[in-house]
Structures are given as structure tokens and as C-alpha cells.
Amino acid sequence: MGGKTITRADLCEAVYQKVGLSRTESSDLVELVLKEISDCLVTGETVKLSSFGSFVVRSKGERIGRNPKTGEEVPISPRRVMVFKPSNVLKNRVNDGLSKGGNAGK
């Protein structure tokens, strides 16, 4: 699955092409949306984008892990992790693109 990676610049260009804002305004809009999502996640809020999915911050407690090279047990410190849960609409779109032979991963 050597698909193309979409960058911030790609998102800005898409907004520029489809919305008709200037390139600077498009860039500012994309940055503002990404900053708002990031700020909400930092404070522990769930970000839900209808028909797309949800970004959720979960807390993981301390646990014991194992060093794969030595087999030695090591403590893994507690931390917060971010999880993305796609909506059913997005899952269906991705799977429909795959079944139709589309470029879902490219």
C-alpha cells in the first residue's frame, strides 16, 4: 500500500481549489482547524466529526512490559494516548472504494 501521504500543504491547496479563498486564507483556515482539534485533545476532550470519526484521548495506567531483545521486564509509565475511531459512513466509503477497484489507498 504505497499510497500518497496527504500533507498540510495538500489540504491547503484543496481548500484553495474548492472553496475559492486565497492561498493565504486557505492555509490560515486549515491551520486554525487543526489547532482547534489539537487544543481540544490536549485538554482531554473528545473531538467528533460527523460522518468522519472521533478522536478520543485515553489514559493508560502503569504496567509491566518486556524488552524483546533481553526478555527483561520493565515498567511502562502511565500515559495518555490518542485513538481515532472512524464513523460507519467513513468505513463504508473506504470499503466501497476498495470493492470498486478504486484508489482507496493511493
Sequence and secondary structure as in RCSB ss.txt:
>XXXX:A:sequence
MGGKTITRADLCEAVYQKVGLSRTESSDLVELVLKEISDCLVTGETVKLSSFGSFVVRSKGERIGRNPKTGEEVP
ISPRRVMVFKPSNVLKNRVNDGLSKGGNAGK
>XXXX:A:secstr
       HHHHHHHHHHHH   HHHHHHHHHHHHHHHHHHHHTT  EEETTTEEEEEEEE  EEEE TTT  EEE
E  EEEEEEEE HHHHHHHHHHHHTT  TT 
